[in-house]
Amino acid sequence: MPVDGSELSEAILEPAALLARQLAATITLVRVLEPPEGPVFDEHGVMLRSVDRELEDMQLAAERYMTPLIRRLKQLGVEAHDRSELADDVATEIVRLGDAAAGDLIIMATHGRSGLDRLRHGSVTEQVLRHSHVPLLAFGRLALHSLVAASERTNSDPAAITEPVRVDPIVLRAFSNPAR
């Protein structure tokens, strides 16, 4: 389950935990870090930060970010692990990790970008969908709002949801590419 630091990617923790608990599955949170461009120099040409130092800081920041997320998943009754990887292309790395782990499912948030925003930022979810051999469950904002609303009606415990949650199938999709 890739997380990118956005509120949306973190919002799928509870629905993912509910699914994992029902299936007795383990969740691996993945944070893909883009490599630093190079050392940092001041205006006099003195190196302020080396690439190695920058990488160490990135790994430490990723660990600080992931630790509370893993703790939350464990509180929700799910075995959870994390890993941070360094890669130039986030989507390619997610696909590679899913394939290498022989995962059963990739769960991720989709920001639902369109138009110029999509052209500028691209769609990691779409690239994962196109290239992964592992099925993808993508949560959009509307699906998450429906799940959160249902959870709030049951005292914030997603496991206590007994009524069907109405979710637009265009917003919550399970994809499998049988041609691969």
Secondary structure in CASP SS format (residue, H / E / C, confidence):
PFRMAT SS
TARGET T0000
AUTHOR 0000-0000-0000
METHOD secondary structure of the structure
MODEL  1
M C 1.00
P E 1.00
V C 1.00
D C 1.00
G C 1.00
S C 1.00
E H 1.00
L H 1.00
S H 1.00
E H 1.00
A H 1.00
I C 1.00
L H 1.00
E H 1.00
P H 1.00
A H 1.00
A H 1.00
L H 1.00
L H 1.00
A H 1.00
R H 1.00
Q H 1.00
L H 1.00
A C 1.00
A C 1.00
T C 1.00
I E 1.00
T E 1.00
L E 1.00
V E 1.00
R E 1.00
V E 1.00
L E 1.00
E C 1.00
P C 1.00
P C 1.00
E C 1.00
G C 1.00
P C 1.00
V E 1.00
F E 1.00
D C 1.00
E C 1.00
H C 1.00
G C 1.00
V C 1.00
M E 1.00
L E 1.00
R E 1.00
S C 1.00
V H 1.00
D H 1.00
R H 1.00
E H 1.00
L H 1.00
E H 1.00
D H 1.00
M H 1.00
Q H 1.00
L H 1.00
A H 1.00
A H 1.00
E H 1.00
R H 1.00
Y H 1.00
M H 1.00
T H 1.00
P H 1.00
L H 1.00
I H 1.00
R H 1.00
R H 1.00
L H 1.00
K H 1.00
Q H 1.00
L C 1.00
G C 1.00
V C 1.00
E C 1.00
A E 1.00
H E 1.00
D E 1.00
R E 1.00
S E 1.00
E E 1.00
L E 1.00
A C 1.00
D C 1.00
D C 1.00
V H 1.00
A H 1.00
T H 1.00
E H 1.00
I H 1.00
V H 1.00
R H 1.00
L H 1.00
G H 1.00
D H 1.00
A H 1.00
A C 1.00
A C 1.00
G C 1.00
D C 1.00
L C 1.00
I E 1.00
I E 1.00
M E 1.00
A E 1.00
T C 1.00
H C 1.00
G C 1.00
R C 1.00
S C 1.00
G H 1.00
L H 1.00
D H 1.00
R H 1.00
L H 1.00
R H 1.00
H H 1.00
G C 1.00
S C 1.00
V H 1.00
T H 1.00
E H 1.00
Q H 1.00
V H 1.00
L H 1.00
R H 1.00
H H 1.00
S C 1.00
H C 1.00
V C 1.00
P C 1.00
L E 1.00
L E 1.00
A E 1.00
F E 1.00
G C 1.00
R H 1.00
L H 1.00
A H 1.00
L H 1.00
H H 1.00
S H 1.00
L H 1.00
V H 1.00
A H 1.00
A H 1.00
S H 1.00
E H 1.00
R H 1.00
T C 1.00
N C 1.00
S C 1.00
D C 1.00
P H 1.00
A H 1.00
A H 1.00
I C 1.00
T C 1.00
E C 1.00
P C 1.00
V C 1.00
R C 1.00
V C 1.00
D C 1.00
P C 1.00
I C 1.00
V C 1.00
L E 1.00
R E 1.00
A E 1.00
F E 1.00
S C 1.00
N C 1.00
P C 1.00
A C 1.00
R C 1.00
END
